[in-house]
Amino acid sequence: MSIITLLTDFGSQDYFVGAMKGVIFSINPSAQIVDITHEVQPHDIQAAAFNLLAAYPAFPAGTIHLAVVDPGVGSQRRPLAIECAGQFFVGPDNGIFSWICEREGNSRVIHLLNEKFFHQPVSSTFHGRDIFAPIAAALSKGLAVEELGEPLSDYVGLESLALKRRTDGQAEARIIHIDRFGNCVTNLTREHLSEEWFAGGARLSVNGQEVSGARRFFAESATEQNELFAVFGSAGFLEIAAQNASAASIIKARCGDAVLLISGP
C-alpha cells in the first residue's frame, strides 16, 4: 500500500484538498493518504519547506510527498518530481524541496512534461489537482520517475541552511520558522553547538535581546515571566522559546532575522 502525503496552504474551507484526493483515488484506489498540514499560511513557501523538512524523516522508503504552496501556478515555473532519500517529492519548482535536497546531498530531479499522466483538461489555476495529484498517484502505482519527463540539473532553491561567517569572524544564524506557539526555530543544529555551549557564558543575540540559557525541555525549570531560553526542538534545530509565552512576540521576531552567536564569557 503506497503512502502519499499532502502538504498545502489550501486550508479546509474549500474543495481543493478533497479534489486532489479524488484524483489520487481515481487512479489508485488503494493509496494511503496522510495529511501533514493544510494550514500553511497562504503563499508561504518557506514555512512549507520547513514543515516538510521536519516531517519526511518519519516516513518509510517509497513515500510520495505531494506539496503544493504555489503562488506561481500557471506561470513559467516548472512542475517537478524529485527522487531523494529513498522517497519522492512532487510539486512546484519554487524552493519548497530545496532544503531536503541540500540536507541529503543526492537527488534526481525530473521536469514533469509527459502530459499523458496529467488530469485533463489542465486548469491554469489548479495544478495541485491536474498535474501534481495524478503524478503522485502514478508514482504510487510503481511508475518509474524518468517516464514523467526530462532530467533537470538545476532547480530553484531557498536560502541555504548553512551558517554565515561575518567579517568579524563571528557566526551568524537566522530564524527559519516561527511555529504557532511563537517558538523561533533557527538553522542551528547540534553540529554547531550543544546545551553545554551556554555553560561557559556563550549566548545568542537576536533583535537586540540576548539568550543566555538552554534547556532540555520547555518546563525544565520555573522562570520569570517572558524569560527567553534555547531548546533543541523535535525537528533537530535550536529554538528560541519562552515558557508558556510567545518568544516571537517578546523579541518581535520575523523569519529571516539574524541570530548572532557570541562566545563567552
C-alpha positions in Angstrom: 0.0 0.0 0.0 1.6 3.3 -1.2 1.7 6.3 1.1 1.1 9.7 -0.3 1.4 12.7 2.0 -0.3 16.1 1.3 1.0 19.5 2.4 -0.7 22.6 1.2 -1.8 26.2 2.0 -5.4 25.3 0.9 -7.0 25.1 4.4 -10.1 23.1 4.9 -12.8 25.6 4.0 -12.8 25.0 0.2 -12.9 21.9 -2.1 -9.2 22.0 -3.1 -7.8 19.2 -0.9 -10.8 17.0 -1.5 -10.5 17.3 -5.2 -6.8 16.3 -5.1 -7.6 13.3 -3.0 -10.4 12.4 -5.5 -7.9 12.4 -8.4 -5.5 10.2 -6.5 -8.1 7.7 -5.6 -9.5 7.6 -9.2 -6.0 6.5 -10.3 -5.0 4.4 -7.3 -7.9 3.4 -5.0 -5.6 1.6 -2.7 -3.4 4.6 -2.0 -3.0 5.6 1.6 -3.1 9.4 2.0 -1.6 11.2 5.1 -2.3 14.9 5.6 0.8 16.6 7.0 -0.9 20.0 7.1 -3.1 22.3 5.0 -2.7 25.2 7.4 0.5 26.7 5.9 -0.1 30.5 5.6 -1.1 31.3 2.0 1.9 31.5 -0.3 4.5 30.9 2.5 6.9 28.7 0.6 9.5 28.7 3.4 7.0 27.6 6.0 6.0 24.7 3.7 9.7 23.8 3.2 10.3 23.7 6.9 7.3 21.6 7.7 8.2 19.1 5.0 11.8 19.1 6.1 10.7 18.3 9.7 8.2 15.6 8.6 9.7 13.5 5.8 12.2 11.5 8.0 9.3 10.0 9.9 8.0 8.2 6.7 9.2 4.9 5.2 11.1 4.5 2.0 8.9 4.9 -1.1 6.7 7.5 0.4 5.5 10.1 -2.1 5.2 13.7 -0.7 2.9 16.0 -2.6 3.5 19.6 -1.6 1.5 22.5 -3.1 2.2 26.0 -2.0 2.3 27.5 -5.4 1.9 31.3 -5.9 3.4 30.9 -9.3 0.7 28.5 -10.6 0.0 29.0 -14.3 3.3 30.8 -14.9 6.5 29.6 -16.4 7.6 27.9 -13.1 8.3 24.2 -13.7 6.4 21.3 -12.2 8.8 18.8 -10.6 9.2 15.2 -9.3 12.3 14.6 -7.2 13.7 11.3 -6.0 15.7 11.8 -2.8 16.4 10.0 0.4 14.6 6.9 -0.9 11.4 8.9 -1.2 9.6 11.0 -3.9 8.6 14.7 -3.8 6.1 16.2 -6.2 5.3 19.9 -6.5 6.3 23.3 -8.0 9.8 24.4 -8.7 9.8 27.3 -6.2 12.2 26.1 -3.5 9.8 24.0 -1.5 12.0 20.9 -1.7 15.4 22.6 -1.7 16.2 22.2 2.0 15.6 18.4 1.8 17.9 18.2 -1.3 20.5 20.3 0.5 20.4 18.0 3.6 20.5 14.8 1.7 23.1 15.9 -0.9 21.9 13.5 -3.6 18.7 13.8 -5.6 17.3 13.1 -9.1 15.1 15.9 -10.4 12.6 15.5 -13.2 10.8 18.3 -15.1 7.2 17.0 -15.5 6.5 17.1 -19.2 4.6 13.9 -20.0 1.0 15.2 -20.3 -0.3 11.7 -20.7 -0.2 11.4 -16.9 -2.0 14.8 -16.3 -5.7 15.1 -15.4 -7.3 16.7 -18.4 -8.2 19.5 -19.0 -5.3 21.1 -17.1 -6.5 24.2 -15.2 -4.1 27.2 -15.2 -5.0 27.8 -11.6 -5.1 24.3 -10.0 -2.0 22.3 -10.8 -2.4 20.6 -7.5 -5.4 18.7 -8.9 -4.4 18.4 -12.5 -0.7 17.8 -12.5 0.7 17.0 -9.1 -2.0 14.7 -7.8 -2.1 12.4 -10.8 1.7 12.3 -10.9 1.8 11.3 -7.3 -0.8 8.6 -7.9 1.1 7.3 -10.9 4.3 7.0 -8.8 2.3 5.2 -6.1 1.4 2.6 -8.7 5.1 1.9 -9.5 5.7 4.2 -12.5 9.4 4.9 -12.9 10.1 8.6 -12.3 12.1 9.0 -15.5 8.9 8.3 -17.5 7.4 11.5 -16.3 9.6 14.0 -18.1 13.2 15.1 -18.6 16.0 15.3 -16.1 17.0 18.7 -14.7 20.4 19.7 -13.4 19.1 22.8 -11.6 16.1 23.8 -9.5 15.0 26.8 -7.5 16.5 26.9 -4.1 15.7 28.8 -0.9 18.5 30.4 1.1 20.9 27.8 2.3 20.6 26.4 5.8 24.3 26.9 6.3 25.5 29.5 8.8 27.0 32.7 7.6 30.5 33.9 8.6 30.7 37.6 9.4 33.7 39.8 8.6 34.4 39.9 12.3 34.8 36.2 12.4 31.6 35.5 14.3 29.0 33.0 13.1 25.5 34.2 12.2 22.5 32.0 12.1 18.9 33.1 11.3 15.3 32.3 12.2 13.9 29.9 9.6 10.5 29.3 11.1 8.1 30.5 13.8 5.6 27.9 15.0 2.1 28.5 16.3 3.4 28.7 19.9 5.8 31.5 19.0 8.9 29.4 19.2 11.6 30.8 16.9 13.3 27.9 15.0 16.9 28.7 13.9 19.1 27.0 11.5 21.4 25.9 14.3 21.8 22.2 15.0 23.8 20.1 17.4 26.6 20.1 14.8 27.0 23.8 15.6 26.6 23.8 19.4 25.2 21.9 22.4 23.3 22.9 25.6 26.7 22.9 27.3 27.8 25.7 24.9 25.9 28.2 27.1 27.5 27.0 30.3 30.7 28.9 29.5 28.9 32.2 29.2 28.1 32.0 25.5 24.9 33.4 24.3 22.7 34.3 21.3 21.7 37.8 20.3 18.6 38.5 18.2 16.9 41.8 17.6 19.0 43.4 20.5 18.0 40.8 23.0 20.2 38.1 24.4 19.5 34.4 25.2 22.0 33.1 27.7 20.5 29.8 28.9 19.5 26.4 27.4 17.0 23.7 28.5 16.4 20.1 27.6 12.6 20.7 27.6 10.3 23.6 27.9 9.2 23.2 31.5 12.6 22.1 32.9 12.6 24.9 35.5 10.5 27.7 36.7 11.4 31.1 35.2 10.4 34.6 35.3 7.7 35.8 33.0 8.9 36.2 29.4 12.4 34.8 30.1 13.9 33.6 26.9 15.9 30.3 26.6 17.2 28.0 23.9 16.0 24.4 23.4 16.6 21.8 20.7 13.2 21.1 19.2 12.0 17.8 17.8 13.0 18.8 14.2 16.6 18.9 15.4 17.0 22.7 15.2 17.8 25.1 18.1 14.7 27.1 19.1 14.4 30.3 21.0 11.5 29.9 23.4 9.7 31.3 26.4 7.8 29.1 28.8 4.0 29.4 28.2 4.6 32.6 26.1 5.5 33.6 22.6 9.2 34.2 22.2 8.5 35.7 18.7 6.3 38.3 20.3 8.8 39.1 23.0 11.7 39.7 20.6 9.4 40.9 17.8 10.9 38.2 15.6 10.3 37.5 11.9 11.6 34.8 9.7 15.0 35.7 8.3 16.0 37.7 11.4 19.7 37.3 12.2 20.8 35.3 15.2 24.4 36.1 16.3 26.5 33.5 18.2 28.5 35.3 20.9 31.2 33.3 22.6 31.6 33.6 26.4 32.4 34.9 28.8 
